[in-house]
Amino acid sequence: MKKIFLGGMLGILSAGGFAGAAASQHTVTATLNYDFTVDNGCSATVTTGCVKQFNIYDITGGGTPVKLYSITAPSGANSAVTGITGTSGLITLKAGVHTFAATAQMADGTESSPNGSTATAEVAPGSPAGFTVVVQ
């Protein structure tokens, strides 16, 4: 399997607040690059021995990786592809620095190591649930 490039100048991962959402709710957007020259992307006609998707994990703290969401691989890709992007739904994240990881998952379910491609992002604390100001 080819290495996924995530982080630094090759990929962008951000955890941003979502307007109107609960204080701890965020969306996570990951942008990655992948070289499909050896392991092509799955398609309607290629369903085995191919990259099905990329999985995005929160690996903060070094414990068991927590899968956040998946990004479908470009159908039939067979060359280097840059700018593969996906955004999660609303996810509860604690404030602080998080380490995220991206893996490539083949059609048979095998997956690259979450430690192979990582990026960090700062999750800001949520806004107060209520706020009142009295000016006299």
Secondary structure as GFF3:
##gff-version 3
##sequence-region A 1 136
A	DSSP	beta_strand	12	17	.	.	.	ID=ss1
A	DSSP	beta_strand	25	35	.	.	.	ID=ss2
A	DSSP	beta_strand	51	58	.	.	.	ID=ss3
A	DSSP	three_ten_helix	60	62	.	.	.	ID=ss4
A	DSSP	beta_strand	66	72	.	.	.	ID=ss5
A	DSSP	beta_strand	80	87	.	.	.	ID=ss6
A	DSSP	beta_strand	91	92	.	.	.	ID=ss7
A	DSSP	beta_strand	96	106	.	.	.	ID=ss8
A	DSSP	beta_strand	118	123	.	.	.	ID=ss9
###
